[in-house]
Amino acid sequence: MSIGLRFKISMLVNETDLLRKVQSFFGFGTLGINKDGTVDFMVKDGTVDSMVKDLSNLLKIKEHFINTL
């Protein structure tokens, strides 16, 4: 068993350009196109997936949303 954190935005595949802009804005994360016609922007910590090994990226997303309130 492992425990980790994940931030994910899912949209229809026609919104891929918008999610690329989100990825560019933050400067990290991955995009993945799914078989069901959706695309995901995802940031995970290293305990679940090795794509993003730094927990600070997840904290940067949290800080962004707190500061925009």
C-alpha positions as CSV (number, residue, x, y, z in Angstrom):
1,M,0.0,0.0,0.0
2,S,1.2,3.5,-0.7
3,I,-0.3,6.9,0.0
4,G,0.3,9.9,-2.2
5,L,-1.2,13.2,-3.5
6,R,-2.5,14.0,-6.9
7,F,-3.9,17.1,-8.6
8,K,-5.9,16.4,-11.8
9,I,-8.0,18.4,-14.3
10,S,-10.0,16.4,-16.8
11,M,-11.6,17.9,-19.9
12,L,-12.8,16.8,-23.3
13,V,-10.0,16.2,-25.8
14,N,-11.0,19.4,-27.7
15,E,-9.7,21.4,-24.7
16,T,-6.2,20.0,-25.0
17,D,-4.8,23.5,-25.9
18,L,-6.3,25.0,-22.7
19,L,-4.7,22.2,-20.6
20,R,-1.3,22.8,-22.3
21,K,-1.6,26.4,-21.2
22,V,-2.3,25.3,-17.6
23,Q,0.8,23.1,-17.8
24,S,2.9,25.9,-19.3
25,F,1.7,28.3,-16.6
26,F,2.8,26.0,-13.7
27,G,5.9,24.7,-15.6
28,F,5.3,21.1,-14.6
29,G,2.8,18.2,-14.8
30,T,1.8,15.8,-17.5
31,L,-0.9,15.6,-20.1
32,G,-2.5,12.4,-21.0
33,I,-5.2,11.6,-23.6
34,N,-7.6,8.9,-22.5
35,K,-9.6,6.4,-24.6
36,D,-12.9,7.9,-23.5
37,G,-12.2,11.2,-25.4
38,T,-10.9,13.1,-22.4
39,V,-7.5,14.7,-21.6
40,D,-5.9,15.0,-18.2
41,F,-3.5,17.5,-16.7
42,M,-2.0,15.7,-13.7
43,V,0.6,16.3,-11.0
44,K,1.5,13.5,-8.7
45,D,4.0,13.1,-5.9
46,G,6.7,10.5,-6.1
47,T,5.1,8.0,-3.7
48,V,2.4,7.2,-6.3
49,D,4.1,7.9,-9.6
50,S,7.6,8.9,-10.6
51,M,6.4,11.5,-13.1
52,V,6.7,14.4,-10.6
53,K,8.9,13.5,-7.7
54,D,8.8,16.8,-5.9
55,L,6.0,17.4,-3.4
56,S,6.7,21.1,-3.7
57,N,4.9,21.2,-7.1
58,L,1.7,20.2,-5.5
59,L,2.2,22.8,-2.8
60,K,2.7,25.4,-5.6
61,I,-0.7,24.6,-7.0
62,K,-2.3,24.8,-3.6
63,E,-0.7,28.2,-3.0
64,H,-1.8,29.5,-6.4
65,F,-5.5,28.7,-5.6
66,I,-5.3,30.1,-2.1
67,N,-3.8,33.4,-3.4
68,T,-6.5,33.8,-6.0
69,L,-9.3,33.7,-3.5
